[in-house]
Amino acid sequence: MFLQLDYLYTPSSDVAADAKYFSEVLGGKLAFAVEGMGARVAMIELTDGPPHVLLTDHLDGDRAIYIYRVEDLRKAASALKKRGVEGERRLEIPMGPCSSFVLPGGQRIALYEASRPGVLQHFLGRKDF
């Protein structure tokens, strides 16, 4: 059901400072730093491929959300529910529709269907902050 772990959606109290640390100290590449609709999000590429780190100041809690790409969101979310995973929250991310879940141990996962794959290219290289 899971195709790939694409993103680690990570809470940050200071996205600019954290993005600088991930880039300058850890050696990551700042793919974008976008500010809009009251939120800041920066994507850091620590490796050539996923998962990439998304730092954001609008995420509640202190745990990252593991965002997995799936072929068919409706089928994948249904399969998780049949296995007893509860509390689905539907939302949209720029790349497509998404369903997130908090697991019994407090871990957070999300599934998304890449129905708008070109949107990431729109953000790459953008530096709002």
ROPA-357414 format. One line per 3 residues: their letters; for each residue x, y, z of N, C-alpha, C, O, CB. Coordinates in Angstrom, 2 decimals, padded with zeros to 5 digits, m for minus. Atoms other than C-alpha are relative to their C-alpha. Glycine has a CB too. Example, Ala and Ser with C-alpha at 12.3 -4.5 7.8 and 13.67 -1.06 7.14 Angstrom:
BEGIN
AS = 000.89 m001.19 000.00 012.30 m004.50 007.80 000.90 001.20 000.00 001.94 001.18 000.66 m000.99 000.03 001.25 ~ m000.82 m001.19 m000.06 013.67 m001.06 007.14 m000.77 001.09 000.73 m000.26 002.20 000.90 000.41 000.46 m001.42
END
This chain:
BEGIN
MFL = 000.82 m001.19 000.00 000.00 000.00 000.00 000.87 001.26 000.00 000.56 002.20 m000.72 m000.94 000.00 001.20 ~ m000.89 m001.16 m000.06 002.82 002.45 000.85 000.99 m000.06 m001.15 001.74 m001.03 m001.27 000.75 000.07 001.37 ~ m000.96 m000.04 001.10 004.78 003.44 m002.25 001.35 000.52 000.47 002.39 m000.06 000.16 m000.53 000.88 m001.14
QLD = m001.26 m000.59 m000.42 007.35 005.65 m000.59 m000.25 001.03 001.09 m001.27 001.73 001.08 000.74 000.64 m001.19 ~ 000.01 m001.07 m000.99 008.01 007.84 002.44 000.63 001.22 m000.67 001.85 001.25 m000.88 000.76 m000.41 001.33 ~ m000.50 m001.16 000.74 008.33 011.22 000.70 000.44 001.15 000.90 001.42 001.83 000.60 m001.05 000.48 m000.94
YLY = m000.26 m001.18 m000.82 008.30 013.77 003.53 m000.09 m000.30 001.48 m000.88 m001.14 001.92 m000.96 001.11 m000.35 ~ 000.11 m000.03 m001.46 008.94 014.20 007.24 m000.48 001.41 000.33 000.31 002.36 000.33 001.38 m000.35 000.72 ~ 000.63 m001.30 m000.26 006.55 017.04 008.11 000.26 000.33 001.46 m000.34 m000.28 002.34 m001.54 m000.02 m000.33
TPS = m000.59 m000.18 m001.31 008.28 018.52 011.13 m000.34 001.35 000.61 m000.14 002.38 m000.03 001.50 m000.16 m000.10 ~ 000.30 m001.28 m000.64 007.12 021.16 013.61 001.27 000.77 000.33 002.31 000.19 000.64 m000.82 m000.23 001.27 ~ m001.13 m000.88 m000.28 009.42 024.14 014.15 m000.52 001.29 000.62 m001.51 001.85 000.14 000.82 000.29 m001.29
SDV = 000.40 m001.29 m000.59 009.14 027.18 016.40 000.70 001.16 m000.70 000.28 002.31 m000.54 000.33 000.02 001.49 ~ m000.70 m001.02 000.75 011.60 029.08 014.16 000.50 m000.64 m001.30 001.62 m001.16 m001.37 001.19 000.60 000.83 ~ m000.29 000.70 001.25 011.55 027.78 010.58 001.28 000.53 m000.65 002.09 m000.25 m001.14 m001.18 000.13 m000.97
AAD = m001.20 m000.57 000.63 014.21 030.19 009.29 001.27 m000.48 000.69 002.23 m000.87 000.02 m000.07 001.54 000.03 ~ m001.19 000.44 m000.75 016.69 029.30 012.05 000.24 m001.49 m000.19 001.38 m001.92 m000.38 m000.15 000.32 001.49 ~ m000.16 001.45 000.18 016.02 025.57 011.73 000.46 m000.34 m001.41 001.30 m001.22 m001.60 m001.32 m000.73 000.31
AKY = m000.41 000.25 001.39 016.34 025.68 007.94 001.47 000.35 m000.19 002.20 m000.36 m000.89 m000.87 000.83 m000.99 ~ m001.41 m000.39 000.07 019.66 027.50 008.30 000.88 m001.07 000.64 001.93 m001.42 000.09 000.22 001.36 000.70 ~ m000.77 001.04 m000.69 020.90 024.87 010.77 000.08 m001.27 m000.86 001.16 m001.83 m001.05 m000.63 m000.33 001.37
FSE = 000.02 001.20 000.84 019.81 021.96 008.56 000.89 000.17 m001.23 001.52 m000.78 m001.68 m001.44 m000.33 m000.43 ~ m000.81 m000.27 001.20 021.55 023.61 005.60 001.48 000.17 000.33 002.33 m000.52 m000.24 m000.51 001.25 m000.71 ~ m001.40 m000.35 m000.26 024.72 025.04 007.10 000.74 m001.01 000.87 001.91 m001.29 000.62 000.06 001.33 000.64
VLG = m000.66 000.93 m000.92 025.47 022.57 009.89 m000.10 m001.44 m000.48 000.90 m002.17 m000.48 m000.60 000.12 001.40 ~ 000.20 001.39 000.43 023.98 019.33 008.57 000.34 m000.22 m001.46 000.45 m001.36 m001.91 m001.44 m000.42 000.25 ~ m000.38 000.13 001.40 024.86 020.06 004.95 m001.13 m000.27 m000.96 m000.90 m000.70 m002.09 000.98 m001.08 m000.14
GKL = 001.14 000.19 000.88 021.35 019.86 003.54 m000.13 001.12 m001.01 000.50 002.17 m000.88 m001.27 m000.11 000.81 ~ 000.28 m001.01 001.03 020.11 021.75 000.50 m001.38 000.58 000.27 m002.36 m000.15 000.39 000.07 m000.62 m001.44 ~ 001.28 m000.67 m000.18 017.38 024.34 001.05 m000.71 000.02 m001.35 m000.32 000.77 m002.24 000.17 001.45 000.57
AFA = 000.72 000.10 001.27 014.91 023.43 m001.71 m000.97 001.15 m000.17 m001.13 001.67 m001.28 m000.76 m001.33 m000.08 ~ 000.85 m001.17 000.02 012.43 026.17 m000.81 m000.27 000.47 001.42 m000.13 m000.30 002.38 m001.32 m000.29 m000.73 ~ 000.42 m000.60 m001.26 011.35 028.50 001.98 m001.18 000.91 m000.35 m000.98 002.02 m000.86 001.18 000.81 000.72
VEG = 001.21 m000.68 000.44 007.75 029.62 001.45 m000.77 000.54 001.20 m000.91 m000.13 002.22 m000.89 m000.96 m000.82 ~ 000.84 m000.61 m001.02 005.65 031.99 003.51 m001.31 000.41 m000.65 m001.32 001.07 m001.69 000.70 001.23 000.67 ~ 001.31 m000.36 000.53 001.93 032.36 002.95 m001.11 m000.51 000.88 m000.96 m001.52 001.57 m000.16 m000.54 m001.39
MGA = 001.18 000.38 m000.78 m001.48 032.17 004.59 000.33 m000.20 001.47 m000.21 m001.10 002.12 m000.63 m001.27 m000.58 ~ m000.32 000.05 m001.42 000.07 032.75 008.01 000.93 m001.12 000.41 001.04 m001.42 001.60 m001.23 m000.12 000.77 ~ m000.89 001.12 m000.33 002.56 029.89 007.81 001.30 000.09 m000.78 001.36 000.68 m001.86 m000.70 m001.34 m000.28
RVA = m001.29 000.15 000.67 006.17 029.24 006.94 000.30 m001.48 m000.15 000.09 m002.27 000.77 001.14 000.73 000.79 ~ m000.40 001.38 000.26 007.38 026.01 005.35 001.31 000.04 m000.78 001.45 000.77 m001.76 m001.12 m000.78 m000.79 ~ m001.26 000.13 000.72 010.91 025.12 004.30 000.25 m001.49 m000.26 000.03 m002.32 000.62 001.19 000.64 000.81
MIE = m000.34 001.38 000.31 011.96 021.94 002.52 001.52 m000.13 m000.09 002.18 000.62 m000.81 m000.67 m000.46 m001.34 ~ m001.42 000.27 m000.02 015.42 020.59 003.19 000.24 m001.39 m000.59 m000.43 m002.36 m000.22 000.57 000.09 001.44 ~ m000.40 001.29 000.58 017.00 017.83 001.10 001.33 m000.40 000.62 002.37 000.17 000.31 000.11 000.09 m001.57
LTD = m001.22 000.50 m000.62 019.50 015.95 003.23 000.65 m001.11 m000.82 001.83 m001.41 m000.65 m000.30 m000.52 001.40 ~ m000.48 001.06 000.88 019.84 013.20 000.63 m000.49 000.30 m001.42 m001.30 001.20 m001.62 m000.48 m001.42 000.48 ~ 000.44 m000.21 001.39 019.41 012.94 m003.14 m001.46 m000.38 m000.21 m002.11 000.14 m001.12 000.87 m000.81 m000.93
GPP = 001.38 000.44 000.16 016.06 011.24 m002.69 m000.77 000.13 001.30 m000.20 000.49 002.33 m000.05 m001.44 m000.48 ~ 000.86 m000.10 m001.18 013.17 011.18 m000.26 000.43 m001.01 001.08 001.12 m001.99 000.80 m001.46 m000.24 m000.38 ~ 000.91 m001.08 m000.40 012.27 011.52 002.45 000.74 001.32 000.19 001.89 001.36 000.62 m000.72 m000.37 001.28
HVL = m000.51 m001.34 m000.21 012.81 015.26 002.52 m000.67 000.56 001.26 m001.79 000.18 001.60 m000.25 000.92 m001.24 ~ 000.51 m000.59 m001.23 012.32 017.32 005.68 m000.77 001.27 m000.34 m000.24 002.16 m001.01 001.15 000.30 000.99 ~ 000.81 m001.21 000.11 009.52 019.87 005.68 m000.09 000.60 001.40 m000.69 000.00 002.29 m001.43 m000.30 m000.59
LTD = 000.07 m000.71 m001.27 009.94 022.33 008.55 m001.16 000.98 m000.08 m001.28 001.72 m001.06 001.34 000.74 000.33 ~ 001.16 m000.90 000.05 006.77 024.24 009.44 m000.35 000.52 001.38 m000.13 m000.15 002.39 m001.20 m000.71 m000.60 ~ 000.39 m000.60 m001.27 005.48 026.57 012.12 m001.50 m000.11 000.27 m001.98 000.41 001.27 000.41 001.45 000.03
HLD = 001.45 000.09 m000.21 001.79 025.71 011.73 m000.48 m001.40 000.40 m001.68 m001.65 000.42 m000.71 000.42 m001.25 ~ 000.35 001.37 m000.37 001.87 022.06 012.80 m000.13 m000.11 001.51 000.81 000.22 002.24 001.06 m000.99 m000.53 ~ 000.21 000.18 m001.43 000.40 021.30 016.22 000.82 m001.18 000.51 001.09 m002.13 m000.22 m001.49 m000.21 000.32
GDR = m000.72 001.09 m000.63 002.32 019.10 018.62 001.49 000.09 m000.26 001.99 001.02 m000.88 m000.52 m001.33 m000.49 ~ m001.45 m000.01 000.13 005.97 018.19 018.74 000.54 m001.21 m000.74 001.74 m001.46 m000.73 000.64 000.08 001.35 ~ m000.42 001.17 000.76 006.05 015.05 016.61 m000.17 000.23 m001.49 m001.12 000.87 m001.94 m000.80 m001.23 000.43
AIY = 000.07 m000.08 001.46 006.75 014.84 012.91 m001.12 m000.90 m000.53 m001.53 m001.86 000.13 001.35 m000.40 m000.64 ~ 000.97 000.86 000.70 004.19 013.41 010.50 000.76 m000.64 m001.16 001.36 000.05 m001.98 m001.27 000.83 m000.52 ~ m000.60 000.74 001.11 005.53 010.71 008.17 m001.00 m000.01 m001.14 m002.10 m000.56 m000.99 000.41 m001.47 000.41
IYR = 000.94 m000.12 001.12 003.94 011.41 004.78 000.40 m000.97 m001.10 001.44 m000.82 m001.75 m000.03 001.46 m000.54 ~ m000.22 001.07 000.98 003.71 008.37 002.51 m000.83 000.23 m001.24 m002.01 000.57 m001.15 m000.33 m001.38 000.61 ~ 000.72 m000.04 001.27 002.77 008.46 m001.15 m000.66 m001.36 m000.21 m000.05 m002.40 000.04 000.95 000.36 m001.19
VED = 000.74 001.21 000.33 000.13 005.92 m002.16 m000.59 000.15 m001.40 m000.75 001.26 m001.90 m001.13 m000.28 001.06 ~ 000.57 m000.02 001.35 m001.33 004.97 m005.52 m001.44 000.52 000.01 m001.81 001.35 m000.83 000.03 m001.42 m000.61 ~ 001.42 m000.35 m000.07 m004.99 005.35 m004.50 m000.33 000.32 001.45 m000.39 m000.59 002.29 m000.91 m001.15 m000.55
LRK = 000.21 m000.42 m001.38 m005.74 007.36 m001.36 m001.23 m000.65 000.62 m001.18 m001.10 001.77 m000.13 001.51 000.06 ~ 001.24 000.57 m000.56 m009.29 006.10 m000.90 000.20 m001.46 000.40 m000.20 m001.86 001.49 m001.15 000.12 m001.01 ~ m000.24 001.41 m000.29 m008.23 002.44 m001.08 000.98 m000.18 001.16 000.77 m001.02 002.03 000.53 m000.72 m001.24
AAS = m001.01 000.14 m001.05 m005.18 002.91 001.14 m000.57 000.39 001.37 m000.33 m000.30 002.36 001.23 000.87 m000.32 ~ 000.60 m000.43 m001.26 m007.10 004.83 003.83 m001.02 m001.04 000.48 m001.09 m001.34 001.67 m000.67 001.38 m000.15 ~ 000.97 001.03 m000.34 m009.85 002.22 003.73 000.70 m001.25 000.56 000.24 m001.85 001.52 m000.85 m000.38 m001.24
ALK = m000.76 001.16 m000.47 m007.29 m000.57 004.15 000.51 000.22 001.42 000.47 m000.69 002.25 001.18 m000.30 m000.95 ~ m000.46 m000.28 m001.36 m005.84 001.13 007.22 m001.15 m000.07 001.00 m000.99 m000.61 002.09 000.66 001.39 000.07 ~ 001.17 000.03 m000.90 m009.31 001.57 008.74 m000.44 m001.43 000.27 m000.84 m001.76 001.38 m001.16 000.81 m000.60
KRG = 000.37 001.41 m000.19 m010.05 m002.11 008.17 000.96 m000.70 000.96 000.58 m001.68 001.61 000.00 m000.73 m001.35 ~ m000.99 000.56 m000.92 m006.87 m002.88 010.14 m000.12 000.59 001.41 000.65 000.24 002.30 001.42 000.24 m000.54 ~ 000.24 m000.57 m001.31 m008.19 m000.82 013.05 000.59 001.37 000.25 000.52 001.88 001.37 000.53 m000.90 001.01
VEG = m000.54 m001.35 m000.16 m006.49 002.53 012.44 m001.18 000.97 m000.03 m001.98 000.96 m000.97 001.05 000.35 m001.12 ~ 001.16 m000.89 m000.14 m008.92 005.23 013.58 000.41 001.46 m000.09 001.60 001.79 m000.09 m000.71 m000.26 001.33 ~ m000.21 m001.44 m000.09 m009.31 008.99 013.51 000.54 000.66 m001.25 001.40 001.53 m001.18 000.92 000.28 001.11
ERR = m000.47 m000.61 001.24 m008.79 009.84 009.87 m000.37 001.48 m000.06 m001.49 001.87 000.26 m000.59 m000.74 m001.21 ~ 000.23 m001.43 000.24 m008.42 013.54 009.15 000.39 000.28 m001.44 001.54 000.09 m001.82 000.82 000.90 001.00 ~ m000.26 m000.28 001.42 m008.74 014.55 005.49 000.41 001.45 m000.17 m000.14 002.35 000.46 m001.25 m000.31 m000.86
LEI = m000.47 m001.33 000.30 m006.87 017.53 004.15 000.63 000.01 m001.38 000.72 m001.02 m002.04 001.00 000.48 001.06 ~ m000.68 m000.14 001.29 m005.14 018.83 001.05 001.41 000.51 000.27 001.60 001.42 001.08 m000.77 000.97 m000.96 ~ m001.35 m000.56 000.02 m001.42 019.32 000.64 000.24 000.41 m001.45 m000.49 m000.03 m002.34 001.10 m001.05 000.53
PMG = m000.17 m000.47 001.39 m000.02 021.03 m002.45 000.09 m001.11 m001.04 m000.34 m000.93 m002.18 001.24 000.84 m000.08 ~ m000.19 001.08 000.97 000.81 017.68 m004.09 m001.26 m000.84 m000.24 m001.31 m001.60 m001.20 001.11 m000.89 000.46 ~ 001.22 000.76 000.20 m002.69 016.22 m003.66 m000.75 m000.24 001.29 m000.35 000.25 002.35 000.31 m001.30 m000.65
PCS = 000.80 000.29 m001.18 m005.35 014.93 m001.27 000.77 m000.89 000.98 001.64 m001.66 000.60 m001.31 m000.68 m000.40 ~ m000.77 000.64 m001.06 m004.16 013.55 002.05 m000.94 m000.46 001.12 m001.96 000.19 001.38 001.08 000.96 000.55 ~ 000.69 000.46 m001.21 m005.45 011.54 005.02 001.05 m000.21 001.07 002.06 m000.89 000.84 m000.82 m001.32 m000.26
SFV = m000.97 000.16 m001.08 m003.66 011.75 008.35 m000.64 m000.76 001.16 m001.85 m000.74 001.36 000.52 001.37 000.48 ~ 000.43 000.83 m001.12 m003.86 009.50 011.39 001.00 000.17 001.14 002.19 000.34 000.92 m000.12 m001.49 m000.43 ~ m000.86 000.08 m001.18 m002.51 009.53 014.94 m000.13 m001.43 000.49 m001.23 m001.90 000.78 m000.40 001.06 001.12
LPG = m000.01 001.39 m000.41 m001.50 006.01 015.93 m000.08 m000.12 001.52 000.17 000.86 002.22 001.27 m000.70 m000.52 ~ 000.16 000.15 m001.46 m002.10 004.56 019.43 001.23 000.42 000.80 001.08 000.89 001.93 m000.32 m001.43 000.31 ~ m001.21 m000.40 m000.70 001.54 005.24 020.40 000.33 001.47 m000.15 001.36 001.93 000.35 001.15 m000.82 m000.49
GQR = m000.22 m001.43 000.18 001.24 008.90 019.39 000.71 000.35 m001.30 000.81 001.53 m001.65 000.79 000.52 001.14 ~ m000.64 m000.28 001.28 003.09 008.54 016.07 m001.05 000.53 m000.97 m002.23 000.19 m000.90 000.68 m001.28 m000.58 ~ 000.91 m000.59 000.97 001.59 010.50 013.22 000.45 m000.40 m001.40 001.62 m000.26 m001.77 m000.06 001.55 000.14
IAL = m000.28 000.35 001.38 001.36 009.24 009.65 m001.05 000.66 m000.88 m002.14 001.01 m000.43 000.01 m001.55 m000.21 ~ 000.95 m000.51 000.99 m000.30 010.57 006.53 000.25 m000.73 m001.31 001.37 m001.12 m001.62 000.12 001.55 m000.18 ~ m000.05 000.58 001.34 m001.06 009.11 003.14 m000.42 001.09 m000.97 m001.33 001.87 m000.68 m000.93 m001.28 m000.14
YEA = 000.45 m000.97 001.00 m001.26 011.23 000.03 000.10 m000.61 m001.39 000.93 m001.47 m001.66 000.83 001.30 000.08 ~ 000.02 000.42 001.40 m002.06 010.68 m003.61 000.57 001.16 m000.82 000.04 002.27 m000.78 m001.45 m000.39 m000.47 ~ m000.70 m001.05 000.76 000.26 012.64 m005.92 m000.78 000.35 m001.27 m000.36 000.04 m002.38 001.43 m000.45 m000.37
SRP = 000.84 m000.35 001.14 m002.50 013.99 m008.14 000.43 001.32 m000.65 m000.02 001.65 m001.75 m001.46 000.10 000.43 ~ m000.54 m001.25 000.55 m000.66 017.31 m008.66 001.53 m000.03 000.11 002.10 000.81 000.81 m000.60 001.24 000.75 ~ m001.45 000.16 m000.17 002.98 016.19 m009.05 000.82 001.20 m000.46 001.93 001.39 000.05 000.46 m001.20 m000.73
GVL = m000.75 m001.15 000.50 004.06 019.33 m010.93 000.06 001.18 000.96 000.86 002.09 000.76 m000.59 000.44 m001.26 ~ 000.05 m001.15 m000.91 003.23 021.64 m008.03 001.30 000.16 000.79 001.68 001.28 001.13 m001.18 m000.16 000.96 ~ m001.27 m000.09 m000.72 006.49 020.81 m006.23 001.01 000.84 m000.78 001.75 001.63 m000.20 000.57 m001.40 000.29
QHF = m000.91 m000.77 000.85 008.44 022.24 m009.18 m000.26 001.50 000.13 000.67 002.30 000.01 m000.14 m000.43 m001.46 ~ 000.36 m001.39 m000.16 006.56 025.50 m008.65 000.69 000.63 001.22 001.05 001.80 001.19 m001.52 000.13 000.13 ~ m000.59 m000.50 m001.23 008.02 025.86 m005.13 001.52 m000.06 000.02 002.16 000.74 000.71 m000.54 m000.76 001.16
LGR = m001.45 000.18 m000.05 011.59 024.69 m005.80 000.73 001.29 m000.35 000.42 001.95 m001.35 000.42 m001.11 m000.96 ~ m000.78 m001.20 000.22 014.06 027.54 m005.55 m000.59 001.26 000.61 000.08 002.29 000.68 000.18 000.20 m001.45 ~ 000.64 m001.18 m000.58 011.59 029.93 m003.93 000.54 000.25 001.41 000.63 m000.67 002.23 m001.55 m000.19 000.03
KDF = m000.56 m000.38 m001.31 013.06 031.79 m000.93 m000.72 001.24 000.49 m000.28 002.36 000.21 001.54 000.24 m000.08 ~ 000.76 m001.13 m000.54 010.48 033.98 000.82 000.62 000.55 001.28 000.37 001.70 001.64 m001.43 m000.42 000.27 ~ m000.65 m000.44 m001.25 012.55 034.17 004.03 001.37 m000.62 000.12 002.07 m000.37 001.10 m000.86 m000.36 001.23
END
